[in-house]
Amino acid sequence: MAKPDNRQDNVEKLQTMKKQTEHNIEAAEEALEYTDSNVQRQAIKAKNERRENSIHGFDEEISDEMNARTNGFKE
């Protein structure tokens, strides 16, 4: 039997994932300073671009979950 969907802490989980992604962006930016490889620089920049997209997705999901929380998790 499947467990019921428990959305009570989704906002907090999403906020934690967003902060970790922001931290990863900062760490990657710092790493750019120490690499001379154009291949690595391009890879880091591409990955950070994907991370930025993820952050926007987290923001949307957080908003959706906050709305769901306000509306009593109704679907």
N, C-alpha and C positions, 0 to 999 in steps of 0.2 A: 504494500500500500504506500502510495506517495505521500510525503509530508505536505501539509498545507503551506502555501506561500506566506512566509513571514517577512513583511516589508518594514517592520518597525525600525530597523537600524540601517536601512539602505542609504539614507542621506549621509549618515556618518561614514559608512564604508566608502561611498563615492567621494566624499571630501578627502578621506585618507588617500585614496588612489590618486586623486587630482594633485594633492600635495607631493606625493611621491614622484609623480610624473614631472611636476615643476622642479623638484630637486634633481631629477635625472637630466633635465634640460640644462640646468645650471652646471652640473658636473661635466656634461659633454662640452659646454661652452668653454669651461676651464681647460679641458683636454685639448681643445683646438689650439690653444696657446703653445702646446708642447709637441705638436706634430708638424713635420715638414712634408708629409706625404699628401699630395693632392687627392689621391684616392681616399685616404682616411678622412680628409677634410670634407669631401663631398658626401661620404657615407654618414658622417656625423651630422652634417647639415640636413641631409635627407631624413635621417631618423628624428631629428629635432622638429622638422616640419610635420612629420607624422604625429609626434608627441603633442604639438600645438593643436592639431586637429582633434586629438583625443581629449585634450583639455576642454575644447569647445563642446565635444560630446558629453563630457562629464557635467559641464554646466547645464546643458539641456536636460540630462537625466536627473540632476539634483533638483532642478526646477519642477520637473514632472513628479518626482517623488514627494517634494514639498507640497505640491498641489494635491496629490493623492492622500497625503497625511492630513491635510486640511479637510478634505472631503471624506475622511473616514475610510480610506483605502478602497473605495468603491470602484468597480470597473465598468 
